[in-house]
Amino acid sequence: MTHQNRPRRNFYGRLKGKSLKQSQKGYLEEDLAALSPGAISWEDNPDRTPIDLQQLFDGKPVWLEIGFGGGEHMVHQAAQNPQIGLIGAEPYINGVAMLLGKIRRAGVSNLAVHPGDVRDLFDVLPDQSIERAFLLYPDPWPKTRHHRRRFVTQEHLAPLARVLKPGSIFRVATDIEDYVRQTLEEVPRHGFDWLAERPQDWQQPWGDWLSTRYEQKALREGRTPHYLTFRKR
């Protein structure tokens, strides 16, 4: 795939919110480039050459967080699992700036950050290179006509399935019941098994879970979190 046949990809989420604090601008200017996982953009990598994850993380197993929000879960996982490398993709620049601040305060170093669309990252991730993936409180796109914009569609799940190793785990957390429905319909179609055997398996959080600010908002507003765990066949 070259720059000439670059796919047309519409992006519907937010790229920027309220004005960044001066400290956050400093994080972006001083820290972001050093945390790059490699040449991701079409301008820097028009031939879509796969990035070298073995070199990036010194041969460690690699995990992926898709849309890390403010970054609290990502930093938590990196701190709790120094034996792995963790890549996060997030196009919302305010969230990226928040993550960078948390990385500084936590002092973790086994992270890489792609401040953009995860579909561009999928282009350059090697086949079967990721051992765990997280999709936590993704944009729900509640209107029926917008359901095709959700992550749990062919456009996203097919490349996700390609980059995940057989036996790898894919976790999804959401407070939207219809998102649960669509997830349970679509994810297994792409080579995943849902691992729930009893209600507690999807009603209770994972043992290593750190509740995010999005989850706390859902709880305050009376919505029920769901925790779905899949294994790649």
Buried (B, 14 or more C-beta within 10 A) or exposed (E): EEEEEEEEEEEEEEEEEEEBEEEBEBBBEEBBEEBBBBBBEBEEBBEBEBBEBEEBBEEBBBBBBBBBBBBBBBBBBBBEBEEBBBBBBBBBBBBBBBBBBBBBEBEBEBBBBBBBBBBBBBBBBBEBBBBBBBBBBBBBBEEEEEBEBBBBEEBBBEBBBBBBBEEBBBBBBBBBEBBBEBBBEBBBEBBBEBEBEEEEBBEEEEEEBBBBEBBEEBEEEEBEBBBBBBBBE
